[in-house]
């Protein structure tokens, strides 16, 4: 790296990370872009290079422009961040190579500033039978469609809450699969009240109307039923999915007795919103809001000096909001003065998209959902912990509950089950707030920390020359 350019590491190469890297590089910074995926694009642009159907992938033109903007940026793909350290400089420790590779190469990056753009993953509420083969998250179903051109099965039920169900259903249909039903937890009345309030605030996000029209048109062409105020409350099958129970739910998402229907299918895509990936922010020591997002100021600066955050980890708002926040974060990390005209467009875009993002709470999870669980429902998939076991330790401390049940101690470290465990117990245990970034083999850790991997002067002090005898 050059001696005068500001060194910036961007963690995450989705819309926010790409925008941050391009903006910082354009401002003259030396930028390294790190992502655990095989190629840049994140969840939003997770597509096969040969798949260019605009109905499967939006904003390909913007993606191409961002790729051109990072032409001079060092990009590290298939790179897992396993540790971050704040300081002068800050350090980002990586293992480079496929996650299941036998030998990954360790590297440590030093930075004057770091931009966290780690994004979010699907939140999927437990359902009796959700561990059957044929059940995935809505995001996984979308990734299969975009990246591999595959559908989960021949007849899929897409269920959960939020606008993301629409593109998932469209993707399945475009690839020749049948969507048996789209099941949305929010009622028609709730949607009209939430999205219809102060409609003038949404005119700035008018581009979303075109996307919505495309999705609704796809549903109409394929005669796909859209069920509001309902949920999949049980998944049936022996060795794989055979059918689901769809049931009406009230405003608190409690199942309404006597409204059960059976829908035959061989695949289920579940999605109940998104959960931010906070591990790196927690490890840096960034302040986290009660709503579980990274707290940032008007320039996307966190509570830790030199650490910026952008995209879904600061609030779920979609790709357009993430692009705007990423650009602001990249400029700020490169120390571009706030009066610079380059801020004008992303600041305006961020303001426009906040009204849209605020409406997403209409689809927010309500506490009554735990009413569709039974005692044998597996809540923590990693450790096969059932609801009855969690209920048994409802009065224990957070540590005691984890040690006794092992909920949240598996491979995902509570990313999947943490918030569901808290909803069941009605207590904020912080199960999903563990600062574990990724799995590291003991051999990889030993190799990274061996004298040969240290700076020459440190290695020399670790093994001083032996006196000749």
Residue pairs with C-beta under 8 A, 6 or more apart in sequence:
1 7
1 30
2 30
5 28
5 29
5 30
6 24
6 28
6 29
6 30
6 112
6 113
6 333
6 334
6 335
7 29
7 30
7 32
7 89
7 110
7 111
7 112
7 113
8 21
8 24
8 29
8 30
8 31
8 32
8 111
8 112
8 113
8 114
8 115
8 330
8 333
8 334
9 31
9 32
9 34
9 90
9 92
9 109
9 111
9 113
9 114
9 115
10 17
10 20
10 21
10 24
10 31
10 32
10 33
10 34
10 114
10 115
10 117
10 330
11 17
11 34
11 35
11 81
11 84
11 92
11 114
11 115
11 116
11 117
11 118
11 280
12 34
12 35
12 42
12 116
12 117
12 118
12 119
12 311
13 21
13 33
13 34
13 35
13 37
13 40
13 41
13 42
13 75
13 77
13 117
14 35
14 41
14 42
14 43
14 44
14 45
14 117
14 119
14 311
14 322
15 42
15 44
15 45
15 66
15 311
15 319
15 322
15 323
15 326
16 117
16 119
16 310
16 311
16 312
16 322
16 323
16 325
16 326
16 329
17 33
17 35
17 40
17 42
17 115
17 117
17 310
17 311
17 326
18 33
18 40
18 41
18 42
18 63
18 66
18 67
18 69
18 70
18 326
19 66
19 310
19 322
19 323
19 324
19 325
19 326
19 327
19 330
19 346
20 115
20 117
20 308
20 310
20 326
20 327
20 329
20 330
20 333
21 31
21 33
21 69
21 70
21 73
21 115
21 330
22 66
22 69
22 70
22 73
22 327
22 330
23 69
23 326
23 327
23 328
23 329
23 330
23 331
23 334
23 342
23 346
24 31
24 115
24 330
24 331
24 333
24 334
25 31
25 69
25 70
25 72
25 73
25 330
26 69
26 342
27 330
27 331
27 334
27 336
27 342
28 334
29 333
29 334
31 70
31 73
31 74
32 73
32 74
32 75
32 76
32 109
32 111
33 40
33 70
33 73
33 74
33 75
33 76
34 76
34 79
34 81
34 92
34 94
34 109
35 42
35 75
35 76
35 77
35 79
36 78
36 79
36 80
36 81
36 99
36 438
37 46
37 77
37 78
38 77
38 78
39 77
40 67
40 70
40 75
40 77
41 47
41 63
42 119
43 119
43 139
43 142
43 143
44 58
44 319
44 322
45 57
45 60
45 63
46 142
46 143
46 146
46 147
47 56
47 57
47 146
47 147
48 146
48 147
48 148
48 149
51 57
51 146
51 147
51 149
52 60
53 174
54 60
55 170
55 174
55 214
55 218
56 145
56 146
56 171
56 174
57 146
58 211
58 319
59 319
62 323
76 94
76 96
76 107
78 96
78 97
78 98
78 99
79 94
79 95
79 96
80 94
80 95
80 96
80 99
80 104
80 437
80 438
81 92
81 93
81 94
81 280
81 437
81 438
82 93
82 94
82 95
82 437
82 438
82 440
83 91
83 92
83 93
83 283
83 437
84 90
84 91
84 92
84 93
84 114
84 280
84 283
84 284
84 437
85 91
85 92
85 93
86 284
86 285
86 304
86 306
86 307
88 306
89 110
89 111
89 112
90 110
90 111
90 112
90 113
90 114
90 284
90 306
90 307
91 108
91 109
91 110
91 111
92 108
92 109
92 111
92 114
93 106
93 107
93 108
93 448
94 106
94 107
94 108
94 109
95 104
95 105
95 106
95 438
95 440
95 444
95 448
96 104
96 105
96 106
96 107
97 103
97 104
97 105
98 104
99 438
99 439
104 444
106 444
106 447
106 448
106 453
111 306
112 306
113 306
113 307
113 308
113 333
113 334
114 284
114 306
114 307
114 308
114 333
115 300
115 308
115 309
115 310
115 326
115 329
115 330
115 333
116 280
116 281
116 284
116 286
116 294
116 302
116 307
116 308
116 309
116 310
116 313
117 309
117 310
117 311
117 313
117 322
117 326
117 329
118 276
118 277
118 278
118 279
118 280
118 281
118 311
118 313
119 276
119 277
119 311
119 312
119 313
119 322
120 274
120 275
120 276
120 277
120 311
120 312
120 313
120 316
121 137
121 139
121 274
121 275
121 277
121 415
122 137
122 138
122 139
122 140
122 270
122 271
122 272
122 273
122 274
122 275
123 271
123 272
123 273
123 274
123 275
123 365
123 419
124 130
124 137
124 138
124 160
124 270
124 271
124 272
124 416
125 160
125 270
125 272
125 365
125 369
125 420
126 373
126 377
126 378
126 379
126 387
126 417
126 420
127 232
127 233
127 234
127 235
127 270
127 372
127 373
127 377
128 233
128 234
128 235
128 372
128 373
128 374
128 376
128 377
129 135
129 234
129 235
129 236
129 237
129 241
129 244
130 235
130 268
130 270
130 377
130 378
131 378
131 381
132 235
132 237
132 240
132 241
133 239
133 240
133 241
134 152
134 153
134 237
134 240
134 241
134 266
134 267
134 268
135 235
135 241
135 267
135 268
135 270
136 144
136 152
136 267
136 268
136 269
136 270
137 269
137 270
137 271
138 158
138 160
138 164
138 165
138 168
138 269
138 270
138 271
139 164
139 271
140 269
141 151
141 152
141 156
141 158
141 168
141 171
141 172
141 267
141 269
142 164
142 167
142 168
142 171
144 150
144 151
144 152
145 151
145 168
145 171
145 172
145 174
145 175
146 171
149 175
150 175
151 172
151 175
151 176
151 177
151 267
152 172
152 177
152 267
152 268
152 269
153 177
153 241
153 265
153 266
153 267
154 177
154 178
154 266
154 267
155 177
155 178
155 180
155 264
155 265
155 266
155 267
156 172
156 177
156 178
156 179
156 180
156 265
156 266
156 267
156 268
156 269
157 179
157 180
157 181
157 183
157 232
157 244
157 246
157 263
157 265
157 267
157 268
157 269
158 165
158 168
158 169
158 172
158 179
158 181
158 182
158 183
158 269
158 271
159 165
159 181
159 182
159 183
159 184
159 231
159 232
159 244
159 246
159 268
159 269
159 270
159 271
160 183
160 184
160 185
160 270
160 271
160 272
160 273
161 184
161 185
161 186
161 271
161 272
161 273
161 363
161 364
161 365
162 271
162 272
162 273
162 360
162 363
163 212
163 360
163 363
164 271
164 273
164 274
165 182
165 184
165 271
166 182
166 212
166 215
166 216
166 219
167 211
167 215
168 269
168 271
169 179
169 182
169 215
169 218
169 219
169 224
170 214
170 215
170 218
170 219
172 178
172 179
172 269
173 179
173 218
173 221
173 222
173 224
174 218
177 267
178 222
179 219
179 222
179 224
180 224
180 225
180 263
180 264
180 265
181 224
181 225
181 226
181 227
181 246
181 263
182 219
182 224
182 225
182 226
182 227
183 227
183 230
183 231
183 232
183 246
184 226
184 227
184 228
184 229
184 230
184 363
185 229
185 230
185 231
185 249
185 253
185 272
185 363
185 366
185 369
186 194
186 228
186 229
186 362
186 363
187 228
187 229
187 251
188 228
188 229
190 229
190 251
190 362
191 228
191 362
193 362
194 359
194 361
194 362
195 202
195 359
195 362
198 355
201 355
202 208
202 355
202 356
202 359
204 351
204 352
204 353
204 355
205 320
205 352
205 353
205 355
205 356
207 320
208 356
218 224
219 226
227 246
229 248
229 249
230 246
230 247
230 248
230 249
231 246
231 247
231 249
231 253
231 255
231 369
231 372
232 244
232 245
232 246
232 247
232 268
232 270
233 245
233 246
233 247
233 255
233 260
233 372
234 244
234 245
234 372
235 241
235 243
235 244
235 245
235 268
236 242
236 243
236 244
236 245
236 262
237 243
240 266
241 265
241 266
241 267
241 268
242 264
242 265
242 266
243 262
243 263
243 264
243 265
244 262
244 263
244 265
244 268
245 260
245 261
245 262
245 263
246 260
246 261
246 262
246 263
247 255
247 256
247 259
247 260
247 261
247 372
248 255
248 256
248 259
249 255
249 256
249 368
249 369
250 256
250 368
251 366
252 366
252 367
252 368
253 365
253 366
253 367
253 368
253 369
253 371
254 368
254 369
254 371
255 368
255 371
255 372
272 365
273 316
273 360
273 363
273 364
273 365
274 312
274 316
275 292
275 415
275 419
275 432
276 292
276 293
276 294
276 312
276 313
276 314
276 316
277 312
277 313
277 415
278 288
278 292
278 294
278 313
278 432
278 433
279 413
279 434
279 435
279 436
279 437
280 437
281 288
281 294
281 302
281 307
281 309
281 313
282 288
282 433
282 434
282 435
283 435
283 437
284 302
284 304
284 307
285 303
285 304
286 294
286 295
286 302
286 303
286 304
286 307
286 309
287 294
287 295
287 302
287 303
288 294
288 295
288 433
289 295
292 419
292 432
293 313
293 314
293 315
294 302
294 309
294 313
294 314
295 302
295 303
295 314
296 302
296 308
296 309
296 310
296 314
299 308
299 328
299 329
299 332
299 338
300 308
300 309
300 310
300 314
300 325
300 328
300 329
300 332
301 307
301 308
301 332
302 308
302 309
308 329
308 332
308 333
309 329
310 322
310 325
310 326
310 328
310 329
311 321
311 322
311 325
311 326
312 322
314 325
315 321
315 357
316 357
316 360
317 353
317 354
317 356
317 357
317 360
318 353
318 356
318 357
320 349
320 352
320 353
320 356
321 349
321 350
321 353
321 354
321 356
321 357
323 346
323 349
324 346
324 347
324 349
324 350
324 353
325 346
325 350
327 345
327 346
328 343
328 346
328 347
328 350
331 340
331 342
331 343
331 346
332 338
336 342
336 343
365 423
367 423
369 423
370 423
370 424
373 379
373 387
373 424
374 387
375 386
375 387
375 388
375 391
376 386
376 387
376 388
377 386
377 387
378 384
378 385
378 386
378 387
379 385
379 386
379 387
379 390
379 407
379 417
379 420
379 421
379 424
380 405
380 406
380 407
380 408
380 410
380 416
380 417
380 421
381 410
381 412
381 416
381 417
382 409
382 410
382 411
382 412
382 416
382 417
383 405
383 406
383 407
383 409
383 410
385 405
385 406
385 407
385 417
387 424
389 405
389 407
390 401
390 405
390 407
390 421
390 424
390 425
391 424
391 425
392 405
393 400
393 401
393 404
393 405
394 401
394 425
394 427
396 404
398 429
398 430
398 431
401 407
401 421
401 425
401 429
402 408
402 409
402 429
402 431
403 409
407 414
407 417
407 421
407 431
408 414
408 417
408 418
408 421
408 431
408 432
408 434
411 439
413 432
413 434
413 436
414 421
414 431
414 432
414 433
414 434
415 432
417 431
417 432
418 429
418 430
418 431
418 432
418 433
419 431
419 432
421 429
421 431
422 428
422 429
422 431
447 453
451 458
451 459
451 462
451 463
452 459
454 462
